[in-house]
Amino acid sequence: MQEGGKEPGGVSLDDSLSASEKWGVPVKEKPELYLTIPSTELVFWALFSAGGMVAAFLVPIHVAILGIAFPAGWLPDDALSYERMLDFARHPLAKVSLGILVVMPLYHWAHRFRYAVHHQLGIHGWKRLVATLCYGTAMGGTALTVWILLRI
C-alpha cells in the first residue's frame, strides 16, 4: 500500500468496498419468526437417543452387579434378598429408575428396528404399518411396565 491507503493501482480499499455495495447484490431478508409444532418424528428421535444412552450406560452397570458381582460372591449373600429387593422396588424413586431402565431401551429398539426394516432390508412398503407395530410394541411395553411398577 502506498500513502493515504491507496493500492498501487490508485484505488483505496474504502473506494472498492463502497463500489461493491453499488453493484446491486441482493441482500437476503431475515425470515419471519414463527412457531412450528414439532413432528412426532422429533419425539421418537429423542426417545431413541435417550434409550441408547440408557442401554449404553445403565444396563451394563446392572448386568455387572446382578450378573457378575453377585454370582462371584463379591456382594454379601443377603444383598439381593427378596425382602430387600421388594423394599427397594416399592420406593418411588426406585420405581422411576426401574421404569426408565426398562422403557427407554424399548423405544431405542423400536426406532432402530423400524429404520433397519426400511433402510437395511430395503422393505419400503408398509411404512406406516411397520412404524405402528414398532412404536405400538414400545408403548405396550411402557404400559405393562407402568402397570407392574404401580402394583408393587
C-alpha positions in Angstrom: 0.0 0.0 0.0 1.1 3.5 -0.7 0.5 6.6 1.4 -3.2 7.5 2.0 -4.3 3.9 2.0 -4.2 3.6 -1.8 -3.4 0.5 -3.6 -0.6 0.6 -6.3 -3.4 0.9 -8.9 -4.6 4.1 -7.3 -7.9 2.8 -5.7 -8.2 2.7 -2.0 -9.9 -0.2 -0.1 -12.7 2.1 1.0 -13.4 3.1 -2.6 -13.6 -0.5 -3.7 -15.9 -1.5 -0.8 -18.3 1.3 -1.4 -18.3 0.5 -5.1 -19.1 -3.2 -4.4 -22.2 -2.0 -2.4 -23.5 -0.3 -5.6 -23.4 -3.5 -7.7 -26.8 -4.4 -6.6 -26.1 -7.7 -4.9 -29.4 -8.8 -3.4 -29.4 -8.9 0.3 -31.3 -11.7 2.0 -34.1 -10.5 4.2 -34.4 -12.0 7.6 -37.1 -14.7 7.6 -40.1 -14.1 9.8 -40.1 -16.0 13.0 -43.0 -18.3 13.5 -43.8 -21.2 15.9 -43.9 -24.6 14.4 -45.2 -27.7 16.2 -42.5 -30.4 16.2 -43.4 -33.6 14.3 -43.8 -36.9 16.0 -40.5 -37.9 14.3 -38.6 -35.5 16.6 -40.2 -37.1 19.7 -39.3 -40.6 18.5 -35.7 -39.5 17.8 -35.5 -38.1 21.3 -36.8 -41.3 22.8 -34.3 -43.2 20.5 -31.3 -41.2 21.8 -32.5 -41.4 25.5 -32.9 -45.2 25.1 -29.5 -45.5 23.6 -27.9 -43.6 26.5 -29.7 -45.9 29.0 -28.8 -49.0 27.1 -25.1 -47.9 26.8 -24.6 -46.6 30.4 -27.2 -48.0 32.8 -27.8 -51.5 31.6 -24.2 -52.6 31.7 -24.0 -51.4 35.3 -26.9 -53.6 36.3 -25.5 -56.5 34.4 -22.2 -56.1 36.2 -23.9 -56.1 39.6 -26.6 -58.7 39.0 -24.7 -61.0 36.6 -21.1 -60.8 37.7 -20.6 -59.3 41.2 -23.3 -61.2 43.0 -22.7 -64.7 41.5 -18.9 -64.2 42.0 -19.6 -63.6 45.7 -18.3 -60.0 45.8 -21.6 -58.9 47.5 -23.0 -60.2 50.8 -25.4 -63.1 50.5 -28.4 -61.1 51.6 -27.6 -58.1 49.4 -30.2 -59.2 46.8 -32.6 -61.0 49.1 -36.3 -60.9 48.2 -37.3 -58.7 51.1 -34.5 -56.2 50.4 -35.3 -56.0 46.7 -39.1 -55.7 47.4 -38.4 -52.8 49.7 -36.2 -51.2 47.1 -38.8 -51.7 44.4 -41.5 -50.1 46.5 -39.6 -46.8 46.8 -41.0 -44.2 44.4 -37.5 -43.2 43.1 -36.7 -46.8 42.5 -39.9 -47.2 40.5 -38.9 -44.3 38.3 -35.4 -45.7 37.9 -36.6 -49.2 37.0 -39.2 -47.7 34.7 -36.6 -45.8 32.8 -34.3 -48.8 32.8 -37.0 -50.9 31.1 -38.9 -48.4 28.9 -36.2 -46.3 27.3 -34.4 -49.2 25.6 -37.8 -50.3 24.2 -38.1 -47.0 22.2 -34.5 -47.3 21.2 -35.2 -50.8 19.8 -38.4 -49.6 18.1 -36.7 -46.8 16.3 -33.7 -48.8 15.3 -35.8 -51.8 14.1 -38.1 -49.5 12.1 -35.1 -48.0 10.3 -33.5 -51.4 9.8 -36.6 -52.7 8.1 -36.8 -49.7 5.8 -33.2 -48.9 5.0 -31.1 -52.0 5.6 -33.6 -54.7 4.5 -35.0 -52.4 1.7 -38.6 -53.0 2.5 -40.2 -49.7 1.6 -43.8 -50.7 1.5 -46.0 -50.7 4.6 -44.0 -47.9 6.3 -47.0 -46.8 8.4 -47.7 -50.4 9.4 -44.1 -51.1 10.5 -43.9 -47.8 12.4 -47.2 -48.6 14.1 -46.1 -52.1 15.1 -42.7 -51.0 16.3 -43.8 -48.0 18.3 -47.0 -49.7 19.4 -44.9 -52.5 20.9 -42.8 -50.0 22.8 -45.9 -48.2 24.0 -47.4 -51.6 25.1 -44.2 -52.4 26.9 -44.4 -49.0 28.6 -48.0 -49.6 29.7 -47.1 -53.0 31.0 -44.0 -51.7 32.9 -46.0 -48.9 34.5 -48.8 -51.3 35.5 -46.3 -53.7 37.1 -44.5 -51.0 38.9 -47.7 -49.5 40.2 -48.8 -52.9 41.5 -45.6 -53.5 43.5 
